[in-house]
Amino acid sequence: MHATEKEAVELAAFRLRDIAILWYEGWERSRARDVPPASWENFSDAFLDQYLPQEIRQAWVDRFLPLKQGNMSVQEYSLRFDSLARYEPSIVATMRDRIHRFIPWLAPKLTEACATAALHDSMDISQIQAFAQNIERGRRRQ
């Protein structure tokens, strides 16, 4: 979705419920009247500080950094990768970053094929994940 900074904040605020909407209304009132509309970064930082303290976010980052496929299936690894990656956006800021963080920690039998597939400029993380799952599925059938 292509939304402006202001629209992104408004859309997120619209989805808030219960105590979160009360927090948002108070946060909006606490902002100076002469400041421009809140940016997504301002809103998300304030929201995370309120509902997901830095210590907890750091604990999730500490789970993400050493993440490897190990005994997990590609699907399990992909799900865990995607859920933990959001806690360390600076490491996976671009699609290329996501792909290059994902591939080296796949099972060794998948790494080379996925690294070759990732050379295509049009490849994204979901395509790499599906590609790895197909290879894994094919090897299980053999």
N, C-alpha and C positions, 0 to 999 in steps of 0.2 A: 504494500500500500504506500502510496506517495502522499504524505501529509506534511503540512508545514509544522514547524515546532509548536506553534500555538494550537493547531488542530490535534496534534499528537497528545498534548497535555489534556485538552478538552475531551478527546475520545477516551483516554485512560480514566479521567475523573468520572466520566459517564458510567463506566463499568464498575466503579467502586460501590461497595455495599456496607451496610451496618456501620460499625465504628470507623471504618476507613473513610467513609464519606464525611463523617463528622470531623475526622482529622483533616481532610482536604479543605473543608470549609474554613476551619480555624487557621490552617496554613495560608490560605488565600487572604484571609482578613489580616493576618500578621504582616503581610508584605506591604511595603510602602505604596501609597496611592500613585506616586509619580513614576514608578518603575515600569519598564515595558512588560508585556505579558511574559509569564514564566516560560523558560525554555525547557525542552525535554530533559536536559541534563540537570537543571535545577530541581525540577519535579522529581525525577527518578532518584537523585541523591537524597533529597529530603524524605521521600517515601521509604527508601531502603534504610536510612538512618533510623527512622521511626519503627519499622517493622522487621528489619533484618540487620541487627547490629554488626559492626565491623568484625567483631570476634567470631561471630557465626559465619559470616562471609569468608573470612580467612580460613576457617576450618574446612569449608567446602573447597576452597582453592587448594588446600593441602591434600585433599582427596583427588583433585583433578590432576595435579602436576605429575604424580607417579602412576597415573592410570595406564594400564596395559591390558590387552585382551586376555592373556593368560588362558584360563580354562573356560572363559565365557564364550558363548557363540558370538558371531559377528553382530547379530541383532542385539544381544544383550550389551555388548561393548559399545555399539553405536548409540543405544539409548542412554547408557551411563555417560558416554562422552558428551552427547548433546545436552543432557541435564546438568552436568557439572561445568561445561564450557562457559555458560552464561555468568559464572562467578568470577571468571578471569578474562574479561573481554579484551584486554590489551594483548594477550597472547594469541587470541584467535580473532583479531580485528578484521581481517579480510578473508575472503573465501580461500585464497591460496594458503593463508596462515592455518585455517581450519584443516585443510587437506593435509598440509605438511606436518601438522601436529598429530593427526589421526593415523596416518599410514605407518610410520615407524614402529608403532606399538601394537600393530596387528600381529597375529601369529606369523612366524617367519615364512611359512609356506604361502602366505597371501601377500606379503610385503612387496615382492618384486613385480608381480602382475599389476598390483594397484598403483605402484609408483610409475610404471609405464603408462597405465591408463590416465594417470593424473597429469601427464605431459600435454594432453589436449587442453587447449585454452578454454573450451566450452564446458569442461568438467566442473561439477560442483560437489559439495560434500555428500549430498544425498545420492548422487549418481555413483560416487566412489563406494559409499556404504552398500548400495544395492549390488554393485559389481562384486564386492567382496562376499556378500551373502550368496550370490549366484555361484561363485567359485566354490565356496564352502559347501553349498548344497550339492553341487556336482561331484565333489570329492566324496561326500557321504554316500552318494548313490553307487560309486564304484566299488 
